[in-house]
Amino acid sequence: MDFTFKGIKESLVSKLKEYSEWTTQVLTIGVYSTILDIVAFIIEKFVYYTDFRYVETTTNATLRSSVVRIARDHGYTPIRKSGGVGYLVFGDDEEFTTTSKVYSGGTVQILKWRQFQSTDGQSIVYATEDVRFEGGSTQKRISPDAGTASLNLESGTETGITSTGHGLVSGQQVYIVGTRNLDGVWLLTSNTTANRLALLREYTLETFTGLEDIYAGFGIIPVREGTPQQFTYIANGDLNEKVPLFSDSIEQYEIEVFLVRENGDPIQQIEIVEDLYFVDDTSTYTCEIENYPNYDGIWVKFGDDITSKRLVAGDRILVKYALTKGGSGNIRSNDIITEPVTPFIDVFNTVQSLFITNIEPIIGGSELETLLQIKKQYSRLYSSSKQLTSREAWIGAIESRQFVYKAMVWTELDIGEGTVSLSGTVDQNTHYMTAVNTEGNALTPPQETDISLNTLIPQKSPTDKISWQSLDKIRIKLNVLAEIVNTISFTDMEARMIETLDAQFLT
């Protein structure tokens, strides 16, 4: 049977003729025809709606709300927008090039959510941790000794760098830029000597040119792109009460919830859990984040006094969050973020003339996942129960981040190191990994940290260890001899060949 309007009406006419003496003429003209038109119209719409609803329960679903619902049924919650990550460096050395300058002002405390911006105010980032810049800090930029190699310290749990007369001490933070494997922010350990830095970082071989930069004594702020917001809600005392926040740009990874007094002072920070049903504690407030079906907002959801604590009427809930531009907010150049939104003030309430900048890009922002990306991820994670129990699961988790194009994960066993036996030497708990971003480059240290903290650690076994490795790329040059057989230009032919090669190999 053809379930179009025409097919349905023809079937109705045919069946009525079979069970009555009505003629085709009576059934296709006049009032009876109008009645059949109405019935056929209703049936056609019902068939369309039934088919549509069925499709929206399958992998062919076309509505975001349907795809999100199916993903949640498979144990995967699609992520919201996320801002790029990086570091800011600040101090009273405007050029950040001094070999030794002592900060003579008072200690400056940078609290989480503190904002910094570009000169034109178009790019805004915020601190993701509390940071202190101590009075008396000696700010300096030094380099490793040229021609030296990194040192294996403490059986591979620390990395040494030879830097003659560096003047740094154990417990200081250093920010390293320009190396192949050691970029990032690291803590100096007690193995630091007068001519050697000891980083609390797994040993990786590196040969230095002397052009690498090591910043020490400056304030180092981990930041994320976005504009901080806050909203205060007064509870009604309802079961599973929800605090609504309306925006499709709410940052995925930075939300804090507090119970506060009437003047806004915090009473306690409320833990955000994945599912209130499994809390089994009605004495302490907990909450979960629930996305709107179309991801144009979120609810902060509280308990029901059965598995988790219910809000009491009059409770004041403060939610701190950020609105992000996602991928379009990436800051791709150095020295863009150069101003605090409010002045630097020390612990003595004195304004300090400090300078701030981003030495590296602040990147890794991502948009809402597309329907195709959601379908791909929930199918991959469902097969592993959203636990990192296989190489495919590890790769799938890393590639779930939109700024990652391809990832590789391996163990010592994969590269033939060590032996497998009761007394074997294989370290089976360390997972080595590397990834290339969507622009064909290595991930930045802040991006690697972001993936580790927000994606891998919540899903891995407590005994699994994460070890990011430098990216090695193999460049392939193709010499193509081809004949143009029609009137297209050489440029058009070249473009078509590149498109064909990309479609074949960039998968």
C-alpha positions in Angstrom: 0.0 0.0 0.0 1.2 3.5 -0.9 0.9 5.6 2.3 0.7 8.9 0.4 -2.5 10.9 0.4 -3.4 9.7 -3.0 -2.6 6.1 -2.3 -4.5 6.1 1.0 -7.6 7.6 -0.7 -7.5 5.0 -3.5 -7.3 2.2 -1.0 -10.3 3.6 1.0 -12.3 3.8 -2.2 -11.3 0.3 -3.2 -12.3 -1.2 0.1 -15.6 0.6 0.3 -16.5 -0.7 -3.1 -15.7 -4.2 -2.0 -18.0 -4.0 1.0 -20.8 -1.9 -0.4 -22.7 -1.2 -3.6 -21.4 2.3 -3.8 -19.9 3.3 -7.2 -16.6 4.9 -7.8 -18.4 8.1 -9.0 -20.2 8.4 -5.7 -17.0 7.9 -3.7 -14.8 10.3 -5.7 -17.1 13.3 -6.0 -19.3 15.2 -3.7 -19.7 15.0 0.1 -18.5 11.4 0.3 -15.3 12.3 -1.5 -14.7 15.2 0.9 -15.1 12.8 3.9 -12.6 10.4 2.4 -10.2 13.3 1.7 -10.3 14.2 5.4 -9.8 10.6 6.5 -6.9 10.1 4.0 -5.3 13.4 5.2 -5.5 12.3 8.9 -4.1 8.8 8.1 -1.2 10.3 6.0 -0.2 12.6 8.9 -0.5 9.8 11.4 1.7 7.6 9.3 4.3 10.4 8.9 4.3 11.1 12.6 4.6 7.4 13.4 7.5 7.0 11.0 9.1 10.2 12.3 8.9 9.1 15.9 10.3 5.7 15.0 13.2 7.2 13.2 14.0 9.4 16.2 14.5 6.3 18.3 17.1 4.9 15.9 20.7 5.8 14.9 19.1 7.7 12.0 17.6 10.3 14.4 17.8 13.9 13.1 16.8 16.0 16.2 19.5 16.9 18.7 17.2 16.1 21.6 16.6 12.6 20.2 20.3 11.9 19.6 21.2 13.2 23.1 18.5 10.9 24.6 19.8 7.9 22.7 23.4 8.8 23.8 22.4 9.0 27.4 20.7 5.6 27.1 24.1 4.3 25.9 25.8 5.8 28.9 27.3 8.9 27.1 26.5 12.5 27.9 27.5 14.8 25.0 29.6 17.7 26.1 28.8 21.4 25.9 31.0 24.1 24.5 34.5 24.4 26.0 37.0 27.3 26.0 40.6 27.1 25.0 43.2 26.6 27.8 46.7 28.0 28.5 48.8 30.0 30.9 49.4 33.6 31.7 52.7 34.9 33.2 52.7 38.1 35.3 55.2 40.2 37.3 56.8 43.6 37.4 59.2 43.0 34.6 57.4 44.4 31.5 59.5 42.4 29.0 59.7 39.2 30.9 63.3 38.8 29.9 65.2 39.7 33.0 68.0 37.4 34.3 67.2 38.5 37.9 64.7 41.0 39.2 63.3 41.0 42.7 59.6 42.0 43.1 59.5 44.5 45.9 55.7 44.9 46.3 53.3 43.0 48.5 51.9 39.5 47.9 49.2 39.4 45.2 46.5 36.8 45.5 44.7 35.8 42.2 41.5 33.9 42.9 39.7 31.5 40.6 37.4 33.3 38.1 39.6 36.4 38.1 39.3 37.9 34.5 42.0 39.1 32.1 41.6 40.5 28.7 43.1 41.8 25.5 43.7 45.5 25.0 40.5 45.8 22.8 38.5 43.8 25.3 37.5 41.2 22.7 39.3 38.3 24.2 38.6 37.4 27.8 40.1 34.6 29.9 39.7 33.7 33.6 41.9 31.9 36.2 40.9 28.3 36.8 42.9 28.1 40.1 43.9 30.3 43.0 47.5 31.7 42.5 49.8 33.7 44.8 52.6 36.0 43.6 54.8 36.4 46.7 56.5 39.6 47.6 60.3 39.2 47.3 60.1 36.8 44.4 63.1 36.8 42.1 61.9 36.9 38.5 64.2 35.4 35.9 64.2 33.8 32.5 67.0 31.3 32.1 67.9 28.5 29.6 69.3 25.0 29.7 73.0 24.6 28.9 73.4 24.2 25.1 74.3 20.7 23.9 73.3 19.0 27.2 70.6 16.3 27.5 67.9 15.8 30.0 68.8 13.6 33.0 67.1 10.5 34.3 66.5 11.1 38.1 64.9 8.9 40.8 64.5 5.9 38.5 62.7 7.8 35.8 60.2 9.6 38.1 62.0 13.0 37.7 63.7 14.8 34.8 66.9 16.8 35.2 68.0 19.8 33.2 71.5 21.2 33.4 71.5 25.0 33.8 74.7 26.3 35.3 74.2 28.8 38.1 70.4 29.0 37.6 69.7 30.3 41.1 66.5 28.4 41.7 65.5 26.3 44.7 63.4 23.2 45.5 59.6 24.0 45.7 59.6 26.7 43.0 57.4 26.4 39.9 59.0 26.8 36.5 57.3 27.4 33.1 59.2 25.9 30.2 58.7 26.9 26.6 60.3 25.9 23.4 61.3 22.2 24.1 60.2 19.2 22.3 59.0 17.2 25.3 59.2 19.3 28.4 57.0 22.3 27.8 54.6 23.1 30.6 54.6 24.1 34.3 56.6 21.9 36.6 57.6 21.8 40.3 61.3 21.7 41.3 62.1 18.8 43.6 64.7 18.4 46.3 67.1 16.9 43.7 67.6 20.4 42.4 71.3 21.5 42.8 73.2 24.7 42.0 73.7 23.7 38.3 70.8 21.3 37.8 67.0 21.6 37.8 65.0 18.6 38.9 61.4 18.5 37.5 58.7 16.5 39.1 57.9 14.9 35.8 58.4 11.4 34.3 61.8 11.3 32.6 61.8 12.0 28.9 65.0 12.3 26.8 65.6 15.8 25.4 68.6 17.4 23.9 68.8 21.2 24.4 69.9 23.9 22.0 70.2 26.6 24.7 67.4 28.6 23.0 64.7 27.1 25.2 63.1 29.4 27.9 62.6 28.6 31.5 60.5 31.2 33.4 60.8 31.3 37.2 59.7 33.6 40.0 56.8 35.0 38.0 53.2 34.5 38.8 51.9 31.6 36.6 48.1 31.5 36.1 46.3 28.6 34.4 43.4 30.1 32.4 40.5 29.2 30.2 38.8 31.4 27.6 35.4 32.7 28.6 33.5 35.3 30.6 32.6 34.3 34.2 29.0 34.6 35.4 27.2 33.9 38.6 23.5 33.4 39.6 21.9 33.2 43.0 18.7 31.1 43.4 16.4 31.0 46.4 15.0 27.5 47.0 11.4 26.5 47.2 12.1 23.2 48.9 10.8 21.1 46.1 11.7 17.5 45.4 14.6 17.3 42.9 14.6 21.1 42.7 16.4 22.5 39.7 18.3 25.8 39.3 17.9 26.9 35.7 20.7 28.6 33.6 19.8 29.7 30.1 22.5 29.7 27.5 23.9 27.5 24.8 27.5 28.7 25.6 27.9 27.4 29.2 31.4 26.1 29.7 31.5 22.3 30.1 34.4 22.0 32.6 34.2 25.0 35.0 31.1 25.1 37.3 31.0 25.7 41.0 28.0 25.5 43.3 27.8 27.0 46.8 25.3 27.3 49.6 25.6 30.9 50.7 24.3 33.3 53.3 22.0 36.3 52.5 25.1 38.5 52.1 26.6 36.1 49.6 29.3 34.7 51.9 29.7 30.9 51.3 28.6 28.4 53.9 29.9 25.4 51.9 30.8 24.4 48.4 28.4 21.7 47.1 29.9 18.7 45.4 28.8 18.1 41.8 28.2 14.4 41.2 27.4 12.4 38.0 24.1 10.9 39.2 22.2 11.8 42.4 20.6 8.4 42.5 23.9 6.8 43.6 24.8 9.3 46.3 23.0 7.5 49.2 23.6 10.5 51.6 20.7 12.7 52.7 22.8 14.7 55.3 25.1 16.6 52.9 24.1 18.7 49.9 25.1 17.3 46.5 23.9 18.2 43.0 24.2 17.1 39.4 24.3 19.0 36.1 21.5 18.2 33.7 21.6 19.7 30.1 18.5 21.0 28.4 17.4 18.6 25.6 18.7 20.9 22.9 21.7 22.1 25.0 20.5 25.7 25.1 20.9 25.7 28.9 21.4 23.6 32.0 19.7 22.7 35.3 21.6 22.3 38.6 19.5 19.5 40.1 19.3 18.7 43.8 18.0 15.7 45.8 14.8 14.2 47.0 15.7 13.2 50.6 15.6 9.6 49.5 19.0 9.1 47.9 20.4 12.6 48.3 19.6 15.7 50.3 16.7 17.9 49.3 16.9 21.7 49.3 15.2 23.5 52.2 12.9 26.4 51.4 14.9 29.7 51.6 18.3 28.1 50.9 20.4 30.4 48.8 22.3 28.6 46.0 25.1 30.5 44.2 26.2 29.0 40.9 29.5 30.2 39.3 30.0 29.4 35.7 31.4 30.9 32.5 30.1 31.6 29.0 32.5 30.6 26.3 32.9 31.3 22.6 34.1 27.7 22.0 36.4 27.2 19.1 35.9 30.7 17.7 37.3 32.1 21.0 40.8 30.5 20.6 43.6 32.9 21.1 46.1 31.9 18.5 48.9 34.4 19.1 51.2 35.3 21.9 51.0 38.6 23.9 47.3 39.1 23.3 46.0 38.9 26.9 47.8 41.9 28.5 45.4 43.5 31.0 43.6 42.5 34.2 39.9 43.5 34.1 40.4 45.0 37.6 43.8 46.3 39.0 46.3 44.0 40.7 45.9 44.7 44.5 48.2 43.2 47.1 47.3 41.8 50.6 47.9 45.3 52.0 45.2 46.7 49.7 47.8 48.6 47.6 47.5 48.7 43.8 50.6 47.1 42.2 51.9 47.9 38.7 52.3 44.5 37.3 52.4 43.3 33.7 50.8 40.2 32.3 50.8 38.3 29.0 50.3 34.9 27.4 53.7 33.6 26.2 51.9 30.8 24.2 48.5 30.6 22.4 45.4 29.8 24.5 43.7 27.2 22.3 41.7 24.0 22.4 38.2 25.5 22.5 35.4 23.5 21.0 31.8 23.9 19.8 28.8 21.8 20.7 29.2 18.3 19.4 27.5 17.7 16.1 24.9 14.9 15.8 27.4 12.8 13.8 30.1 13.3 16.5 27.6 12.3 19.3 26.6 9.2 17.4 30.2 8.2 16.9 31.1 8.7 20.5 28.2 6.9 22.1 28.7 3.9 19.9 32.4 3.8 20.8 32.0 4.3 24.5 29.0 1.9 24.8 31.2 -1.0 23.7 33.6 -0.2 26.6 30.9 0.6 29.2 32.5 4.1 29.3 35.5 2.6 31.1 39.1 2.7 29.8 39.6 -1.0 29.5 41.1 -1.3 26.0 43.3 0.7 23.6 40.2 1.5 21.6 38.5 3.0 24.6 41.5 5.1 25.5 41.7 6.4 21.9 38.0 7.0 21.8 38.1 9.0 25.0 40.9 11.3 23.8 39.3 11.7 20.3 36.0 12.7 22.0 37.6 16.2 22.5 36.8 18.2 19.4 40.2 19.8 19.1 41.8 16.3 18.7 42.0 14.9 15.2 43.8 11.6 15.8 45.2 9.9 18.9 47.6 7.0 19.5 47.9 5.0 22.8 50.4 2.2 23.5 52.1 0.3 26.3 55.6 -1.1 26.7 54.4 -4.4 25.5 53.3 -2.9 22.2 56.8 -1.7 21.4 58.6 -4.9 22.6 60.1 -3.5 25.8 60.5 -5.8 28.8 59.3 -9.4 29.3 56.0 -10.8 30.4 56.2 -13.3 33.3 55.7 -13.4 37.0 59.1 -11.7 37.4 58.8 -9.8 34.1 59.9 -6.2 33.6 56.9 -4.8 31.6 55.2 -1.8 33.2 51.6 -2.7 32.2 50.0 0.2 34.1 51.6 3.1 32.1 49.6 4.2 29.1 51.7 6.3 26.6 49.8 8.6 24.4 50.1 11.3 21.8 47.7 13.2 19.6 47.5 15.6 16.7 45.0 18.5 16.8 42.7 19.5 14.0 45.3 21.9 12.6 47.9 19.1 12.3 50.0 20.2 15.3 50.9 18.7 18.6 48.7 19.3 21.6 49.8 22.1 24.0 50.7 21.1 27.6 47.5 22.8 28.9 45.4 20.8 26.4 47.1 17.5 27.6 46.3 18.4 31.2 42.8 19.3 30.3 42.2 15.9 28.7 43.9 14.1 31.6 41.9 15.8 34.3 38.5 16.1 32.6 38.3 13.1 30.3 40.8 10.3 31.2 41.1 10.3 35.0 37.3 10.0 35.7 37.2 6.9 33.5 40.5 5.1 34.1 41.4 2.6 36.7 43.1 4.1 39.8 46.2 2.1 39.0 46.5 3.2 35.4 49.2 5.9 34.8 49.1 8.5 32.0 52.2 9.5 30.1 51.9 12.0 27.3 54.6 11.7 24.7 55.9 14.1 22.0 54.3 13.9 18.6 56.3 12.5 15.7 55.0 13.2 12.3 56.0 11.4 9.1 55.8 13.6 6.0 55.0 11.8 2.7 55.8 13.4 -0.6 53.8 12.2 -3.6 55.2 12.8 -7.1 52.3 12.4 -9.4 52.5 12.1 -13.2 49.1 12.7 -14.7 47.7 13.7 -18.0 44.9 16.3 -18.3 42.3 14.7 -20.6 39.8 17.5 -20.8 39.7 21.3 -20.6 40.1 21.7 -16.8 43.0 23.8 -15.6 46.1 22.5 -13.8 45.0 24.2 -10.6 41.5 22.5 -10.8 43.1 19.2 -11.5 45.5 19.6 -8.5 42.6 20.5 -6.2 40.6 17.5 -7.3 43.6 15.1 -6.7 44.2 16.6 -3.2 40.5 16.2 -2.4 40.6 12.6 -3.6 43.7 11.8 -1.5 42.3 13.5 1.6 39.1 11.5 1.3 41.1 8.2 0.9 43.7 8.7 3.6 42.6 11.4 6.1 40.2 9.1 8.0 
